[in-house]
């Protein structure tokens, strides 16, 4: 089953009230002039009905997370499957009164994307904010990296809503992101002092990560700044580790397009052996998952290298749902193989792939010059937000 089909089913099964922007915008010459000056795609999104339950998450994205100012310009990027969510976001952009353009990927280029359409990249060059609300397809990471290259170079505030679903709009996007930010900052203050982090789970994970003092830690708590673009929903602290060794049992989810294909892994966990920061072996009773993961993590010379070490901090996420966008924010540890986001972390290497793996119910200890501190026990933070 493909990710697109699964998400499409989510939309078709939503039996909840809808609202149209037509019921929100006051009639009058000023509003008609605004609609006439918009691009055809933007006007289409504003004409669409969308579930009323999406509104709180859309407001949170535009106001709390991105803090869009009426004087700014925004680029909204979406696809056909995600149009209802994009419509909710578009309504908030219109409500804000900012200048904005919208693009639907299928209108510009065949999927899967080989490259991000030039029209999108060109529009981003004059925007301060961008929103990417799209269902990913296999082998599209390169196109997303082209987009984030523009974001990084121009220091844009960018909301990365990859594989956003109605369920996430009604769960993770309704988190108290100010609370998540406070917790994330407390975690960040501690991990920046750590020289080593050890994590275990009852399922069999036992890894040790040596920290590289030359690499930076970041928090992406949902409060997005020009310093680092972030996923929405947000809620994590991450870095690129110096070296990871041990066993990581993925009883949550794996990332990228494999997430939509395999969903929750509680009954068919993937066990990964790591030595010297590289995958030594992986095994699962689901042999197709094992094969696909192995192939993905051997795409190029650094695809099997641990590029990201992260701690999820979104207290609004109560369980994994089979979607990496939200699940990697679940309180606990997730790591990723491939691209280390060197433009932010300082890691001097690069990779064309990046795939996250999420485990459950962690115990986490931080070691520093001042001693050892346990910050999580059986999946619950021991730090008050």
N, C-alpha and C positions, 0 to 999 in steps of 0.2 A: 504494500500500500504506500503510495507516495505522500509526501508532506502536504502537497497541494490538495489532494483529495480529502485528507483528514480535516484540514482546516476548513475547507469548503463545507464539509458536513457540519462543522461547528456552527457556521453561519446559518445553514439551512435549518438547523434544529432549534435555533433561538426563537422561543415563543414569548417574547417580552415586548412591552410597549415601545413604539418608535416615536421619534420627534423629528420634525423637519426644521431646517433653518428658517423656512418661510414663516414659521410660527414664532420665531425669535426676533427676526429683524423688523424693525418698524418700517412701515411703508413711507414713501416720500421720495423726493427727487434725489436727495443725497445718496440714499441707499441704492436706488436704481442706477445712478451714475457709477457707483463702486462696482456693481455687478457687470455693467457694460464694459468697464475698463479691465476686467479680469481676463486671464487666459481662459480658453474654452474648457480646459481640464479643471481649473479651479471652479469655474461656474458650474460644471457638471457635479463636482463634489458637494457644492453648496445646495444643489437641488435634490440630493439624495436623502431619503429617510434613513435613520439609524436608531438602534435600540437606546432608549433613554438611560439604561444602566451604564452606557459608555460615557455619559457626560461627566461624572465625577473624575474618572481617570483622565479624560481629555483636559479638563480644567487643571488638574494636578500637573499634567505634562507641560502645559503652556505657561502656567503662572508660578507654581511652586518650583518645578524642576528646571525649566528653561528661562523663566522670568523674562518673557518677551516684552519688549518695550514698543509702543506704537511707532516710534521713530525708526525701528529696525526693519530689515527685509529678511524674509524666511523662505527657504526652499523646502517644499514638502514632496517627498518621493514615495510612491506607493505602487500597488499592482491591482489587478482586477479582483483577486480573492479578498484583498484587505480593504476594499473600497468602503464598507460600512464604518470601519474604525477610522479610516482617513477622513470620512465625512464628519465624524465627531471632532476630529482634530481641526479640520478646516473651519468648522463652526466657531471654534475658539479663536482661531487666527482672525476670522472676520470680527468676532466680538472684541478682540484686542485693538483692531483698527490699524494693524501694521500692513505694510506692503508685502505681498507674498505671491509665489508662483507654485503651481502643482504639476507633477508629472506622473503619468501611469506608464510603467515600464513597457508593457506589451504594445503600447501605442508607438513606441520608439525603436524597439529592437526585438528580435526573436529571443525566446527563453529556451534553455538557460543562457544567460548573458555571457558573451565572450569578453566584452568590455562594457564599462558603464557608458551609457549614451552621452555623446558629446554635448547635447543640449542641456543635460542635467549638470554636468561639470561646469559648463559655461555659466549657467545661472548661479551656481554656488559661488562663483568668483565675486559676485556682488552682494552676497548675503552674509549676515552676521550669525544666522541660526539656520540649521538644517534638521529635518526630521526624516528618518528612513523607516517607514512602516511597510514591510514587504515580507512575503513568504519566500524563503530561499529555495533554490533548486541546486542540484548537484553541480559541482565545479564552477560555482559563481563567486568563490572567494576572491579571485583576482579582481573582479569588477568592484567588489566592495572595498578592497584595498585601494583601488584608484580613487574612490570617493573619499575615504578617510585620509588619503595623502593630501587632498585639497583641504580637508578639515584641519589637519595638523599644521600645514603650512600657513594657513590663514588664521589659525587660532579661533576657529568657529566654535560656538556652543552647538553640539551635535547630539541629538537623541537617536540612539541606535535601537530601533524596535523591531529587530529581526524575528520573524515568526510570531509576532504578536497575535493573540487570539481573543475572542470574546471572554473566555475564562480568565485570561490574564488581565484584561481591562477591568473585570469585575472582582479581581483578587489582588494581585501584586501591585497594580496601578492605584489601588485604593489605600496603600500603606501610608502611615504617617511618616513622610520622608524627612521631616525635621527631627523626629525621634530616631529614625534610621541613621541620619547624619550624625547625631550625637553619639550613638553607639559606635558607628564607624570611626569617628575621630578618636574615641577611647581605645579601640582596637589598634588603630593606626599608631597612636603614641607608643603603645607597647611593642608592636612588631618591629617598629623602626629601631628599637634598642636591642632586639633579639639577634643572637648570633646563630642560633639553631632552633628549629621547631620540630617537635615530634608529635605525630598524630596516630591514633589507633581507633579501631572500631571492633565491636563484637563479631562482625562479619569476617574479620581477618586482616583488615588494613593495619599495617605497621610500617610507617615511613618516617624517615628523618631527612629534613631539608636543612642544608647548611646555607646560611645567608651570605651573599656577596655584598660587602659594605659599599662597593662602588655602584650598586644598582639601587634605584629608588623604589620606595613603596608609594602607592597611590590609593585613595579611596574614591570609589564611584558610588556615592550613596543615593543617587537620584537627584542631588543638587548639582547641576551641570555647570561647569565653568569653562572659560577659554583654555585653561591649563590642560584639561583632559576631557575629551568627549566621553560619553557614558551610555551604557545600555539603560533602557527603561522597560520594565521597572529596574531601579538601581538597588544597590545594597551589597557592596563587597569592598575588601581591601586586597590589593594584589601587587606582586612584584615579579621579577624574573629571578629564580633562585640561583645560588651558586652551584649547588649539586644536590640532587635527590637520590636516595637509595631506599630500597625496601619493597614492600608489597602494597599495592593499592587495589582494593576490591570495589568495583563499580557496581553498587547495588541500587544506585539512583538512575542516572541517565548518561548517555554519551551525546556529544554535540553534533553540530553542523547537520547535514541531511540525514545522518544515521539516526538522529533523535526521532524524527518523524517516522522513520521506517521501523524502529525497534521499541520505541516508547519506554515504559518503566521496566527496569531490569531486576526487580526484586526476586523474581522466580528464576531468572537466568543470568546471574551476575557475571561480569567480566573481570577476571583476575589478571592484573598486570604486574609483572616483575620488572623492577627498575634498578639498574646499576650504573653508577657513573653518569647519572642524568639521562640515560638512554633506556629505551624499552629492550629488555632481554627476551621476554616471551609474553604471550597473552593466551588465556584459555577461557572457554565458556562452553556450557552444554549446548548453547545455540551456535553451531559451527559456522553458520552464515554470518552472524554477527562477528564472530572471531575473525573470519576471513576478511570481511569488509573493513573492520577496524585495523587489521594488520596491513592491508593494502593502502588504506588512507594514511597511516603513519609511516609508510615507506614510499611516499610520493617523491620526495627529494632527500638530499643528504641530511637535513635537519628536521624532517617530519617526525622522527621518533625521539626527539630531544625535548626534555621538559622546558618549556618556554615561559610558563606562567604558574605561579603558586599563589593561591587566593583563599580568603576566608569570607564566606557569605555572611551578610549582616542584616538582611531584610526580615525584621521581626513580624511583618505582615504576611510572610509566606509560611504557612503552617505545614505544608507537605509538598512533596514533589508531584508533578502532574504529567510528566512526560514531555516537557517543553523546556529546552535548555535556556531560553531567554529568562524565564522565571526561576527555573530549578537551580541554576548556578548561584542565585542569591539566597537560596535556602541556607539557614545557619549551619555552618560546618566548613569542611575543606573541599575545594575542587582544584584540580590542576589541569593544565592544557599542554599538549604536545605540539610543537611547531613555533610559529611566529611569537617572539618574546615581547612585541611592542617596544622595540628598542628605542624608538623615537621618544618614548616616555620613561622607560625603566633604565635606559642606558646600556642594556645588553648590546654588544657589538656585532651580533649576528642576525640574520634574517631568514625567513622561511616562507614559502608560498602557501603553506597550509597552517591551520590552527584548529585543534579539536579539543574541547573540554570534556572532562569526565568527573562525575559527581558521585560522592559516597554519602552515607547516612549515619547519623548518631555518633558523632565524633567525640573523642577525648583529645584535647589539645594542650600541650605544654610549651611554653616559651622559655628558652634558656638565654641568659645574658650574663654580663660580668657581675651583676648584683645577685644572681642566683636563678632559681627556677620558679615559674608561676604557671598554674593551670588556669586557663581562661574558659574552658568548655568541658562539661562532663555529660556524657551520653546525649550530646546534641543540644544541650542548654548552656547558654552563656553564664559564666560566673561573674560577669561584669554588669553592673547596673547602668542602664541607659539614662 
